[in-house]
Amino acid sequence: MRLVALDQINGKEVLGKPILDVDGRKLLNSGVSLRPAIIQKLYEKGISSIYIDDDISEGIEIDSILCEETKTHAKIIVREEMQRLSQKKTMDYSKLSGVVDKILDEILSRKIEMVNVKDIRMQDEQTFAHSVNVCVMAIALASKLSLTIPKIKSIAMGALLHDIGKALLPASLLHKTDALTDSETAEMQKHPVIGYNLIKDNPYTSATTKVSVLMHHEHINGNGYPMKLSGDKIHYSARILTVCDEFDTAINDKKNENVLRTTDAVEYLIGASGHVFDKSIVDEFIKIIPIYNEGSIVLLSNGIIAIVIKNNPVNMTRPVVRAFYNPKTKTKYSKTNIIDLRTELSIKILREIKTNINEIINQ
Ligand SMILES: [Fe+2]
């Protein structure tokens, strides 16, 4: 199985993972042949990439960090709560708390060392899917930072609620695809304060959760918003959320444009650590993010193209790969051509290949 952009499908592949709608109903089953009519339907849903099974990716399994049921349920609850708040109703804390407990249990009980946070999203579920993904990353990161379970839970709740203030912003602003004007940007930047005001009097919500919603767009250098706080004036929990929030936005962009490779997004975090982001938090975050996701196509330093089959949590840049094509000699390799980069130190990954691999092979 591997993740590919929809425009690279040539009709010979089958769907690797089922596609669910926002309410968890199955739109497409795994194993379905990806005919042009199906691809068109996926485009209409705002999906731009999917998991496929094909010859190159045979035998590679990609685990979801959360089971589909938990993930869908979490998205539905976040959507329901945002709708309630937009109708001036009060938040149902117990429902959200139940969701956070379930996500916490799933992640912490599996002792996950890495989180693959590449997401397949439909246009109408972007905000909810983003909140759930940030929640997953924040739990994994807070756990890596050895925080206590109650603290991790407060941060996870802040992650689920971090953009809840957007419930009170006009839909036309949230769904605008063109660049925002200055006044629209100012309007959008009110969402942390709006979100904080929505939860500040809730007796069940912890102070950590409240403050992390308020401060999740503050930057260490004081150039964030809404209060332009700097350094450790920004609550530690908010500094954790900022890293997860910006990383998810970089690799799972809401308009499916300008989506960075994980390598580029990690480089951005490292480049900005110490002035935008808290360096000690970024240092731990990059230890749980696989730079080359399993199923990624990569170019090796010996000129051979390979697919990542197993990540190595001790060194994310040196996974186990399966070589399948040499573009110089136009040689295809058998599936037994496995290279463990942890031990094969003379070879390294030069970069991930995002272009259509079938076109390269058939040149
Ligand atoms: Fe936000």
Residues whose N, C-alpha, C, O or C-beta is under 5 A from the ligand:
A	BS01	LIG	H162 D163
